[in-house]
Amino acid sequence: GQAPQAEGGTMTVDVVGVRNLPTIGRGDQQKMLDPIVLCILGEQAYTTTPKFQTVNATYNERFSFNLTDRDVTKRLMIQVASKGDESNPIGQVNFPIKKLLQVGEVQGWYHIKDDQGLEIRGYDAKSGQNQASHAAVKVHVRCSTDGGPRSAPAPTAAGYAAPAREQPQAGIGVVWSVGDGNRLFVETFANVSAGAEFGMQQGDELLAVDGRSIIDKNGAMIPFDEVVRMITGPVGTQVQLHVRRATGEQKINVTRRSVPKAP
């Protein structure tokens, strides 16, 4: 199969903040950490400035990575740690570069997980209880090549890139944000967006794609990259999105379109 290309590309990572981090100790002996966020791709690594004695922090720091074709098989690691204990992170989120090249852009709150893949639960400031809320990091990641955002061939059911002879794949030009409770919302739109053209609105919550719910039988959202695969399809074909907004639920048919490359 044809692999996505990244040579000469860049990836920008905006680290917005963290929330609901765990504390150490119990009761009057509870100690808050000094959180930092590490962004790692192979040998390229950046660290935010530390915040002190807090479970919620705002950073708004941007880091830029150079991409090569060798990076396609790697993962961007976003690790949350305490200053001075970077080798023992609290948890992390992984973003496969191949997927980032396919969708171009992701942003939102992401639950951090330990090295066993279990979600970290931390301190909830409202209740004053530890282990009460999902610890999370908010990031905005964008990948582009010299020609602008690049879409890789869509994975087949076997997980491999579709053959080059197949019809070009496209999405709908929507930037998604993962909100509380793993709910998926329209954050904003690409400069050229079929989603916006066909009636989607900022703040729409996605419920289903082509009649398939994005919530599994256990009440959790299916993996984000699976949602992307459901939305992505051949250029010119339609996808039905079932959304919820303040005025009620709607089913919107959107025609997939390729995004023009930057001049």
C-alpha contacts under 8 A as a table, 3 or more apart, distances in Angstrom:
res1	aa1	res2	aa2	distance
1	G	160	Y	6.75
1	G	161	A	5.24
1	G	162	A	5.98
1	G	163	P	5.07
1	G	164	A	7.19
2	Q	153	P	7.39
2	Q	161	A	5.89
2	Q	162	A	6.89
2	Q	163	P	6.07
2	Q	164	A	6.10
3	A	152	A	7.32
3	A	153	P	7.47
3	A	161	A	6.31
4	P	69	D	7.98
4	P	72	V	6.98
4	P	98	K	6.79
4	P	101	L	7.32
4	P	102	Q	7.96
4	P	151	S	7.68
4	P	152	A	4.72
4	P	153	P	6.74
5	Q	68	T	7.75
5	Q	69	D	5.47
5	Q	72	V	7.07
5	Q	152	A	7.47
6	A	9	G	5.35
6	A	67	L	5.67
6	A	68	T	5.05
6	A	69	D	4.80
6	A	71	D	7.30
6	A	72	V	6.68
6	A	101	L	7.68
6	A	145	T	6.43
7	E	67	L	5.94
7	E	68	T	3.98
7	E	69	D	4.90
7	E	145	T	7.32
8	G	66	N	7.21
8	G	67	L	6.12
8	G	68	T	6.06
8	G	145	T	6.06
8	G	146	D	6.39
9	G	66	N	6.17
9	G	67	L	4.92
9	G	68	T	6.76
9	G	143	C	7.32
9	G	144	S	5.48
9	G	145	T	3.76
9	G	146	D	5.96
10	T	64	S	6.87
10	T	65	F	5.58
10	T	66	N	4.70
10	T	67	L	5.30
10	T	143	C	5.93
10	T	144	S	5.55
10	T	145	T	6.20
11	M	64	S	5.73
11	M	65	F	5.04
11	M	66	N	6.50
11	M	67	L	6.92
11	M	141	V	7.03
11	M	142	R	5.50
11	M	143	C	4.38
11	M	144	S	6.40
12	T	62	R	6.84
12	T	63	F	5.66
12	T	64	S	4.46
12	T	65	F	6.28
12	T	141	V	5.77
12	T	142	R	5.34
12	T	143	C	6.68
13	V	39	C	7.94
13	V	62	R	5.61
13	V	63	F	5.20
13	V	64	S	6.37
13	V	139	V	6.81
13	V	140	H	5.77
13	V	141	V	4.59
13	V	142	R	6.67
14	D	60	N	6.47
14	D	61	E	5.67
14	D	62	R	4.38
14	D	63	F	6.49
14	D	139	V	5.46
14	D	140	H	4.95
14	D	141	V	6.38
15	V	37	V	7.65
15	V	48	T	7.96
15	V	59	Y	6.29
15	V	60	N	5.52
15	V	61	E	5.35
15	V	62	R	6.29
15	V	137	V	7.93
15	V	138	K	6.35
15	V	139	V	4.68
15	V	140	H	6.72
16	V	58	T	5.93
16	V	59	Y	5.28
16	V	60	N	4.37
16	V	61	E	6.72
16	V	137	V	7.68
16	V	138	K	5.28
16	V	139	V	5.49
16	V	140	H	7.56
17	G	56	N	7.48
17	G	57	A	5.38
17	G	58	T	4.20
17	G	59	Y	5.29
17	G	60	N	6.84
17	G	137	V	5.82
17	G	138	K	5.25
17	G	139	V	7.35
18	V	21	L	7.34
18	V	55	V	7.59
18	V	56	N	5.47
18	V	57	A	5.30
18	V	58	T	6.64
18	V	135	A	7.56
18	V	136	A	5.69
18	V	137	V	4.33
18	V	138	K	6.15
19	R	55	V	5.94
19	R	56	N	4.17
19	R	57	A	6.48
19	R	135	A	5.82
19	R	136	A	5.50
19	R	137	V	6.56
20	N	55	V	5.43
20	N	56	N	5.98
20	N	121	R	7.45
20	N	122	G	4.98
20	N	123	Y	4.96
20	N	124	D	5.66
20	N	125	A	7.57
20	N	133	S	6.17
20	N	134	H	6.38
20	N	135	A	4.61
20	N	136	A	6.72
21	L	55	V	4.64
21	L	56	N	6.78
21	L	121	R	7.29
21	L	122	G	4.60
21	L	123	Y	5.71
21	L	134	H	7.99
21	L	135	A	5.00
21	L	136	A	7.39
22	P	32	M	7.62
22	P	55	V	6.81
22	P	120	I	7.91
22	P	121	R	6.61
22	P	122	G	3.70
22	P	123	Y	5.05
22	P	130	N	6.44
22	P	131	Q	6.88
22	P	135	A	7.25
23	T	30	Q	6.20
23	T	31	K	5.62
23	T	32	M	4.92
23	T	33	L	6.47
23	T	55	V	7.36
23	T	122	G	6.91
23	T	123	Y	6.41
23	T	130	N	6.89
24	I	29	Q	7.98
24	I	30	Q	5.44
24	I	31	K	5.05
24	I	32	M	6.47
24	I	33	L	7.60
25	G	29	Q	5.48
25	G	30	Q	4.42
25	G	31	K	6.27
26	R	29	Q	5.28
26	R	30	Q	4.73
27	G	30	Q	5.62
31	K	53	Q	7.51
32	M	53	Q	4.74
32	M	54	T	5.37
32	M	55	V	6.39
33	L	52	F	6.72
33	L	53	Q	5.13
33	L	54	T	6.01
33	L	55	V	6.92
33	L	82	S	5.72
33	L	83	K	7.87
34	D	50	P	6.28
34	D	51	K	5.32
34	D	52	F	4.22
34	D	53	Q	5.20
34	D	54	T	6.49
34	D	81	A	7.98
34	D	82	S	4.92
34	D	83	K	5.41
35	P	50	P	5.81
35	P	51	K	5.51
35	P	52	F	6.71
35	P	53	Q	7.92
35	P	54	T	7.31
35	P	55	V	7.60
35	P	57	A	7.67
35	P	80	V	6.77
35	P	81	A	5.64
35	P	82	S	4.49
35	P	83	K	6.07
36	I	47	T	6.88
36	I	48	T	5.70
36	I	49	T	6.46
36	I	50	P	4.86
36	I	51	K	6.66
36	I	80	V	5.91
36	I	81	A	5.49
36	I	82	S	5.86
36	I	83	K	6.11
37	V	47	T	5.77
37	V	48	T	5.45
37	V	78	I	6.83
37	V	79	Q	5.63
37	V	80	V	4.65
37	V	81	A	6.36
38	L	45	A	7.03
38	L	46	Y	5.74
38	L	47	T	4.48
38	L	48	T	6.59
38	L	77	M	7.77
38	L	78	I	5.73
38	L	79	Q	5.00
38	L	80	V	6.38
38	L	81	A	7.66
39	C	45	A	5.59
39	C	46	Y	5.22
39	C	47	T	6.34
39	C	76	L	7.08
39	C	77	M	5.81
39	C	78	I	4.80
39	C	79	Q	6.53
40	I	43	E	7.31
40	I	44	Q	5.87
40	I	45	A	4.36
40	I	46	Y	6.57
40	I	76	L	5.82
40	I	77	M	5.07
40	I	78	I	6.56
41	L	44	Q	5.20
41	L	45	A	6.30
41	L	65	F	7.88
41	L	74	K	7.26
41	L	75	R	6.48
41	L	76	L	4.99
41	L	77	M	6.49
42	G	45	A	7.61
42	G	71	D	7.91
42	G	74	K	7.35
44	Q	65	F	7.11
46	Y	63	F	6.98
48	T	59	Y	7.16
48	T	61	E	6.80
49	T	59	Y	7.61
50	P	83	K	6.40
51	K	54	T	7.10
51	K	57	A	6.71
54	T	57	A	6.81
55	V	123	Y	6.79
67	L	70	R	8.00
67	L	71	D	6.18
68	T	71	D	5.47
68	T	72	V	7.47
69	D	72	V	5.63
70	R	73	T	6.74
70	R	74	K	7.77
71	D	74	K	5.11
71	D	75	R	7.87
71	D	97	I	6.86
72	V	96	P	7.89
72	V	97	I	5.35
72	V	98	K	5.13
73	T	96	P	7.31
73	T	97	I	6.66
73	T	98	K	6.46
74	K	96	P	6.17
74	K	97	I	5.91
74	K	98	K	7.77
75	R	94	N	6.08
75	R	95	F	5.32
75	R	96	P	4.20
75	R	97	I	5.38
76	L	94	N	5.69
76	L	95	F	5.01
76	L	96	P	6.22
76	L	97	I	6.52
77	M	92	Q	6.74
77	M	93	V	5.98
77	M	94	N	4.72
77	M	95	F	6.55
78	I	92	Q	5.40
78	I	93	V	5.20
78	I	94	N	6.32
79	Q	89	P	6.32
79	Q	90	I	7.52
79	Q	91	G	5.92
79	Q	92	Q	4.20
79	Q	93	V	6.57
80	V	89	P	5.72
80	V	90	I	5.61
80	V	91	G	5.64
80	V	92	Q	6.01
80	V	112	I	7.91
80	V	137	V	7.79
81	A	85	D	6.60
81	A	86	E	5.45
81	A	88	N	6.93
81	A	89	P	4.27
81	A	90	I	5.11
81	A	91	G	7.24
82	S	85	D	5.41
82	S	86	E	6.28
82	S	89	P	7.12
82	S	90	I	7.49
83	K	86	E	6.33
85	D	88	N	5.64
85	D	89	P	7.10
86	E	89	P	5.71
89	P	92	Q	7.41
90	I	114	D	6.94
90	I	120	I	7.93
91	G	112	I	5.18
91	G	113	K	4.86
91	G	114	D	4.66
91	G	115	D	7.24
91	G	120	I	6.88
92	Q	112	I	4.79
92	Q	113	K	5.34
92	Q	114	D	6.57
93	V	110	Y	7.10
93	V	111	H	7.26
93	V	112	I	5.37
93	V	113	K	6.51
95	F	99	K	7.37
95	F	100	L	7.07
96	P	99	K	5.38
96	P	100	L	6.43
97	I	100	L	4.92
97	I	101	L	6.11
98	K	101	L	5.27
98	K	102	Q	6.36
98	K	152	A	7.40
99	K	102	Q	4.94
99	K	103	V	6.35
99	K	225	D	7.15
100	L	103	V	5.34
100	L	104	G	5.40
100	L	105	E	6.42
100	L	106	V	7.51
100	L	142	R	7.46
100	L	143	C	6.41
101	L	104	G	5.10
101	L	143	C	5.92
101	L	144	S	7.36
101	L	149	P	7.65
101	L	150	R	5.89
101	L	151	S	5.66
101	L	152	A	5.98
102	Q	150	R	6.79
102	Q	151	S	4.28
102	Q	152	A	4.50
102	Q	153	P	7.08
102	Q	154	A	7.19
103	V	106	V	7.46
103	V	151	S	6.32
103	V	171	G	7.91
103	V	228	V	7.45
104	G	142	R	5.79
104	G	143	C	5.21
104	G	144	S	6.79
104	G	149	P	5.64
104	G	150	R	6.39
104	G	151	S	6.68
105	E	140	H	7.44
105	E	141	V	5.62
105	E	142	R	4.42
105	E	143	C	6.37
105	E	175	V	6.67
106	V	140	H	5.88
106	V	141	V	5.42
106	V	142	R	6.72
106	V	175	V	6.35
106	V	176	W	6.40
106	V	177	S	7.25
107	Q	138	K	7.24
107	Q	139	V	5.52
107	Q	140	H	4.12
107	Q	141	V	6.19
107	Q	175	V	7.32
107	Q	176	W	6.48
107	Q	177	S	5.33
107	Q	178	V	7.41
108	G	138	K	5.34
108	G	139	V	5.93
108	G	140	H	6.67
108	G	176	W	7.38
108	G	177	S	4.27
108	G	178	V	4.90
108	G	179	G	6.74
109	W	136	A	6.03
109	W	137	V	5.53
109	W	138	K	4.25
109	W	139	V	6.83
109	W	177	S	7.15
109	W	178	V	5.55
109	W	179	G	6.09
109	W	180	D	7.77
110	Y	136	A	5.23
110	Y	137	V	5.44
110	Y	138	K	6.17
110	Y	139	V	7.89
110	Y	178	V	6.83
111	H	119	E	6.46
111	H	120	I	7.33
111	H	134	H	6.28
111	H	135	A	5.79
111	H	136	A	4.24
111	H	137	V	6.59
112	I	119	E	5.88
112	I	120	I	5.94
112	I	134	H	7.94
112	I	135	A	6.06
112	I	136	A	5.32
112	I	137	V	6.82
113	K	116	Q	7.56
113	K	117	G	5.30
113	K	118	L	5.11
113	K	119	E	4.23
113	K	120	I	5.37
114	D	117	G	5.32
114	D	118	L	5.46
114	D	119	E	6.47
114	D	120	I	6.55
115	D	118	L	7.45
119	E	134	H	7.12
119	E	135	A	7.77
120	I	134	H	6.08
120	I	135	A	5.60
121	R	130	N	7.68
121	R	131	Q	4.68
121	R	132	A	6.24
121	R	133	S	5.28
121	R	134	H	4.43
121	R	135	A	5.26
122	G	130	N	5.33
122	G	131	Q	4.44
122	G	132	A	5.93
122	G	133	S	5.46
122	G	134	H	6.03
122	G	135	A	5.35
123	Y	128	G	6.89
123	Y	129	Q	5.69
123	Y	130	N	4.01
123	Y	131	Q	5.78
123	Y	132	A	5.98
123	Y	133	S	6.41
123	Y	135	A	7.93
124	D	127	S	5.68
124	D	128	G	5.60
124	D	129	Q	5.56
124	D	130	N	6.24
124	D	131	Q	7.68
124	D	132	A	5.70
124	D	133	S	5.77
125	A	128	G	5.00
125	A	129	Q	7.27
129	Q	132	A	5.76
130	N	133	S	7.76
131	Q	134	H	7.84
143	C	149	P	6.31
143	C	150	R	7.53
144	S	147	G	7.47
144	S	148	G	5.17
144	S	149	P	4.15
144	S	150	R	5.83
145	T	148	G	5.22
145	T	149	P	6.05
145	T	150	R	6.29
147	G	150	R	7.46
147	G	261	K	5.72
147	G	262	A	5.74
147	G	263	P	7.13
148	G	261	K	5.42
148	G	262	A	5.06
149	P	261	K	7.00
149	P	262	A	7.98
151	S	170	A	7.73
153	P	161	A	5.66
153	P	162	A	5.81
153	P	164	A	7.80
153	P	168	P	7.41
153	P	169	Q	6.40
154	A	161	A	5.97
154	A	162	A	6.03
154	A	169	Q	6.35
154	A	229	R	7.10
154	A	232	T	7.25
154	A	233	G	7.63
155	P	158	A	7.50
155	P	159	G	5.16
155	P	160	Y	5.14
155	P	161	A	4.58
155	P	162	A	5.82
155	P	229	R	7.47
156	T	159	G	5.20
156	T	160	Y	5.54
156	T	161	A	6.16
156	T	162	A	5.76
157	A	160	Y	7.54
162	A	166	E	6.89
163	P	166	E	5.80
164	A	167	Q	7.93
167	Q	234	P	5.75
167	Q	235	V	7.20
168	P	234	P	5.65
168	P	235	V	6.00
169	Q	232	T	6.59
169	Q	233	G	5.10
169	Q	234	P	4.38
169	Q	235	V	5.54
169	Q	258	S	7.52
170	A	232	T	5.57
170	A	233	G	5.62
170	A	234	P	5.97
170	A	235	V	5.35
170	A	256	R	5.76
170	A	257	R	5.62
170	A	258	S	5.07
170	A	259	V	7.76
171	G	174	V	7.97
171	G	231	I	6.28
171	G	232	T	4.67
171	G	233	G	6.67
171	G	256	R	5.44
171	G	257	R	6.39
171	G	258	S	6.93
172	I	193	S	5.92
172	I	194	A	4.93
172	I	195	G	5.13
172	I	231	I	7.60
172	I	232	T	7.68
172	I	254	V	7.26
172	I	255	T	7.43
172	I	256	R	5.32
172	I	257	R	6.33
173	G	189	F	5.89
173	G	190	A	4.99
173	G	191	N	7.81
173	G	192	V	6.49
173	G	193	S	4.20
173	G	194	A	5.93
173	G	195	G	6.11
173	G	196	A	7.91
173	G	259	V	7.39
174	V	186	V	6.69
174	V	187	E	7.71
174	V	188	T	6.35
174	V	189	F	4.64
174	V	190	A	6.01
174	V	193	S	6.61
174	V	195	G	6.30
174	V	196	A	7.84
175	V	186	V	6.19
175	V	187	E	5.60
175	V	188	T	5.30
175	V	189	F	5.59
175	V	190	A	6.94
176	W	184	L	6.60
176	W	185	F	5.65
176	W	186	V	4.86
176	W	187	E	5.20
176	W	188	T	7.19
177	S	184	L	5.82
177	S	185	F	5.23
177	S	186	V	6.24
177	S	187	E	5.39
178	V	182	N	5.74
178	V	183	R	5.69
178	V	184	L	4.72
178	V	185	F	6.35
179	G	182	N	5.58
179	G	183	R	5.13
179	G	184	L	6.08
179	G	185	F	6.94
180	D	183	R	6.10
181	G	220	A	7.95
182	N	220	A	6.95
182	N	221	M	5.83
183	R	205	E	7.09
183	R	206	L	7.70
183	R	221	M	6.92
184	L	205	E	5.67
184	L	206	L	5.66
185	F	202	Q	7.78
185	F	203	G	5.66
185	F	204	D	5.49
185	F	205	E	4.39
185	F	206	L	6.05
186	V	189	F	7.76
186	V	201	Q	7.05
186	V	202	Q	5.12
186	V	203	G	5.12
186	V	204	D	5.35
186	V	205	E	6.58
186	V	206	L	7.74
187	E	202	Q	5.81
187	E	203	G	6.33
188	T	202	Q	5.82
189	F	192	V	7.67
189	F	193	S	6.03
189	F	195	G	7.67
189	F	196	A	6.82
189	F	202	Q	7.93
190	A	193	S	5.33
192	V	259	V	6.34
192	V	260	P	7.75
193	S	196	A	5.41
193	S	197	E	6.32
193	S	259	V	7.80
194	A	197	E	4.95
194	A	198	F	6.10
194	A	254	V	6.52
194	A	255	T	6.58
194	A	256	R	6.53
194	A	257	R	6.39
195	G	198	F	5.39
195	G	199	G	6.51
195	G	200	M	5.39
195	G	254	V	6.13
196	A	199	G	5.33
196	A	200	M	4.94
196	A	201	Q	6.47
197	E	200	M	7.38
198	F	252	I	7.26
198	F	253	N	7.14
198	F	254	V	5.74
198	F	255	T	7.92
199	G	252	I	7.10
200	M	204	D	6.99
200	M	252	I	7.38
201	Q	204	D	5.68
203	G	245	R	7.04
204	D	243	V	5.93
204	D	244	R	5.73
204	D	245	R	5.20
205	E	243	V	5.28
205	E	244	R	5.07
205	E	245	R	6.52
206	L	209	V	7.97
206	L	214	I	7.78
206	L	241	L	7.03
206	L	242	H	6.15
206	L	243	V	4.57
206	L	244	R	6.61
207	L	213	S	5.89
207	L	214	I	6.00
207	L	215	I	7.57
207	L	241	L	7.62
207	L	242	H	5.39
207	L	243	V	5.38
207	L	244	R	7.00
208	A	211	G	5.69
208	A	212	R	5.10
208	A	213	S	4.06
208	A	214	I	5.33
208	A	241	L	5.99
208	A	242	H	4.95
208	A	243	V	7.18
209	V	212	R	5.20
209	V	213	S	6.50
209	V	214	I	7.22
209	V	227	V	7.92
209	V	230	M	6.62
209	V	231	I	6.80
209	V	239	V	7.14
209	V	240	Q	5.79
209	V	241	L	4.86
209	V	242	H	6.30
210	D	239	V	6.09
210	D	240	Q	4.76
210	D	241	L	6.31
210	D	242	H	7.79
211	G	240	Q	7.44
211	G	241	L	7.93
211	G	242	H	7.52
213	S	216	D	7.28
214	I	221	M	5.68
214	I	222	I	5.61
214	I	227	V	6.89
215	I	218	N	7.81
215	I	219	G	5.70
215	I	220	A	5.36
215	I	221	M	4.37
215	I	222	I	5.78
216	D	219	G	5.43
216	D	220	A	5.52
216	D	221	M	6.08
216	D	222	I	6.00
217	K	220	A	7.49
221	M	224	F	7.83
222	I	226	E	6.82
222	I	227	V	7.14
223	P	226	E	5.30
223	P	227	V	6.68
224	F	227	V	5.07
224	F	228	V	6.37
225	D	228	V	4.94
225	D	229	R	6.26
226	E	229	R	5.01
226	E	230	M	6.30
227	V	230	M	5.06
227	V	231	I	6.35
228	V	231	I	5.17
228	V	232	T	6.02
229	R	232	T	5.13
229	R	233	G	7.71
230	M	233	G	7.65
231	I	239	V	6.63
232	T	256	R	7.63
233	G	237	T	6.93
233	G	256	R	7.03
234	P	237	T	5.82
234	P	256	R	7.16
235	V	255	T	7.88
235	V	256	R	5.34
235	V	257	R	5.30
235	V	258	S	6.39
236	G	255	T	5.73
236	G	256	R	5.28
236	G	257	R	6.04
237	T	255	T	5.54
237	T	256	R	5.68
238	Q	253	N	6.33
238	Q	254	V	5.43
238	Q	255	T	4.34
238	Q	256	R	6.03
239	V	253	N	5.72
239	V	254	V	5.42
239	V	255	T	6.45
239	V	256	R	7.22
240	Q	251	K	6.46
240	Q	252	I	5.54
240	Q	253	N	4.38
240	Q	254	V	6.26
241	L	251	K	5.57
241	L	252	I	5.21
241	L	253	N	6.37
241	L	254	V	7.55
242	H	249	E	7.15
242	H	250	Q	5.76
242	H	251	K	4.34
242	H	252	I	6.38
243	V	249	E	5.64
243	V	250	Q	5.43
243	V	251	K	6.30
243	V	252	I	7.67
244	R	247	T	7.94
244	R	248	G	5.74
244	R	249	E	4.26
244	R	250	Q	6.34
245	R	248	G	5.35
245	R	249	E	6.19
